[in-house]
Amino acid sequence: MYGKTIRAVCVGMIGFWFACQMNQSENTWTLKSPNGNLKVNILHRNVEHAVRSDSTQTELAYQVVFRDKHIVMPYSPLGIARVDQQFESGLVLVNEKHEKISESYLLPHGKKRECEASANEIILTFQNKNKALMSLIVRAYDDGIAFRYHFPGKTDSMKTIVRERTGFHIPDEAVGYLQPCDNPGMYTPAYEHFYQKDVPVGTPSPLPGGWCFPALFRIENDNYWLLISEAGLDATYCGSRLAAHADDNVYRIRFPDPGEGNGIGAVLPTTTLPWSIPWRVIIVGNSLATIFESTLINDVSPASNMMNTAWIKPGRVSWSWWSESDSPKDINRLRDFVDLAAEMGWEYSLVDANWNIIEEDELIALAEYAKKKGVGLLFWYNSGGPHNSVTEAPRDRMMPVRLRRQEFRWLQEIGIKGVKIDFFQSDKQKSIQNYLSILKDAADYRLMVDFHGCTLPRGWSRTYPHLMTMEAVRGAEMYKFEEIYPRNAPWHNTVLAFTRNVVGSMDYTPVTFSDSQYPHLTTVAHELALSVVFESGLQHFADGVESYRQQPDFVKQFLKTVPVAWDESKLIDGMPGKDIIVARRHADVWYIAGINGEDHEKNFHIDFDFMNSGHYALTLIGDSNSVHTFRNEKTTIKSGKRLTVPVLGYGGFVIELHEI
């Protein structure tokens, strides 16, 4: 149901020809993308002639070239070492294989429903001086490259990785949009720092934990873009990041800190053979549209083997905690938010932290009440366990596995549709195993999953399509906690659309019209636009009941109909830190949204050349003459025409288009 893969093996063992080449001091392989625009050169040299792109000798390296002349990533180091074997030097090629890969698959939520991915692949198998084997697998897609290491064979003994030599060499003239990695703490790491914009290449991270994935770079002279992340992470490895220092502009892979997750779990990943390391993914384009629209993180991740997915239903969610933090303890206030969801036609309502003080029979009655209103409930949980010390409850129901499955069984029995699980604070292998174990158990009981206080999306939503969204973002909750957040939020929102949200659904909890502890500087139209600019399989609308009820009818009508799962997504224009305009299609209806990350007025220009030819009924909700008011316009427009939309500083707009 969810996809098929076609692989054509073009070249197997290279036999006599290869034997004649073995004495060469250098071998180079070139792999091109299906459209020929992207090229990867893989270089294997004897160590005495090694590439010195990172000021150290390396025997394997790769280079990324666009349209045969633009070196968007100079030669960058490859190599990996286990405790028992190293695959950094003394390597001899023993096998070469080429494949063509063509995949098509469907996703129940995300930026694009019907996904197709084609790539050319090369698998180079090397042996080291001890005759141990390591394969380097490289794929070239039209929108980027991906590579991984694989250890063939079969062993019962455990193997441990001690380091990756993998690096990403960024050209001198590039600037980055980079997020510092948290130091371990009570609530960290959680991928919740502000991104830093226009960072000169090679700048050390302000924190010793390094730089987070995804990392976005702009090559100024050629105006090319690179986004670096990882995918296909499974229970045999840890989540990675980039090291704090990039000597000679080479950003290296770094493992988690020992203190993550309260010190629980080993830093170095360990398993038996065979063993595939996660994909290192580089999305490449000569425009930001390639970055924004890419599905490459999912393309390289394992397909789902779930047979019945009809119960996986993306939707809008009412959520009481942002506006009333104590409301999850109050059954009457929870009922009010169920009523709000029913009025707005939203599919779900979230019962957040500390609901466990409510009597069980009252919770069951709430679930029945919501069901009669046509609203599904989601329940919040603390993921702890010993890996965190956060006291928000219920905790100690997600582990051990026996208790978790018992809890999931109860949730299924009373009709709960999903769970939000919080406070993981670790990228160690033990934590990754915990995430994936939760997803497998949740599938058994048909519960959708939202991870918070968590790691970054790494393609899991393709493998486990009931993983609806993940936090890993400095989102709207910071209006409650951080005085500097409002003045950074406008530009930060534009950066997130080109970085964090590219790699997977993002639970930012948008559309907060009212003020929390620290008031907004964004306009209400900017806040409304986030419902389209940000993609999330469960979109938690975070404001309170009274705030939504007092909005103009045209705003409420928009929020009643705006989808969260998209058939198609396009970037119209934008620059991280400045502004962004996006178009997303659901069925036959287009939604366009733009936000201004700067404090001065602008005119946004929209060319309607991405739609089918014809005439469309257009409804626009945008800035009025103050930050707290909307304007509403209706007109018709023809495909191919241009519309100019004025926005205030920190403003925004939404457009809904129906063909007529």
Secondary structure, 3 states (H helix, E strand, C coil): CCCEEEEEEEECCCHHHHHHHCCCCEEEEEEECCCCCEEEEEEEECHHHCECCCCCCECEEEEEEECCCEEEEEEEEECEEECCCEECCCCEEEEEEEEEEEEEEECCCCCCCEEEEEEEEEEEEEECCCCCEEEEEEEEECCEEEEEEEECCCCCCCEEEEEECCEEECCCCEEEEECECCCCCCCCCCCCCCCEEEEECCCCCCCCCCECCCEEEEECCCCEEEEEEEECCCCCCCCCEECCCCHHHEEEEECCCCCHHHHCCCCCCEECCCEECCEEEEEEECCHHHHHHCCHHHHCCCCCCCCCCCCCCCEEEEECCCCCCCHHHCHHHHHHHHHHHHHHCCCEEEECCCHHHCCHHHHHHHHHHHHHCCCEEEEEEECCCCCCCCCCCCCCCCCCHHHHHHHHHHHHHCCCCEEEEECCCCCCHHHHHHHHHHHHHHHHCCCEEEECCCCCCCCHHHHCCCEEEECCCCCHHHHHCCCCHHHHHHHHHHHHHHCHHHCCCECCCCCCCCCCCCCCCCCHHHHHHHHHHCCCCEEEECCCHHHHHCCCHHHHHHHHHCCCCCCEEEEEEEECCCEEEEEEEECCEEEEEEEECCCCCEEEEEECCCCCCCEEEEEEEEECCCCCCEEEEEEEEECCCEEEEEECCCCEEEEEEEEC
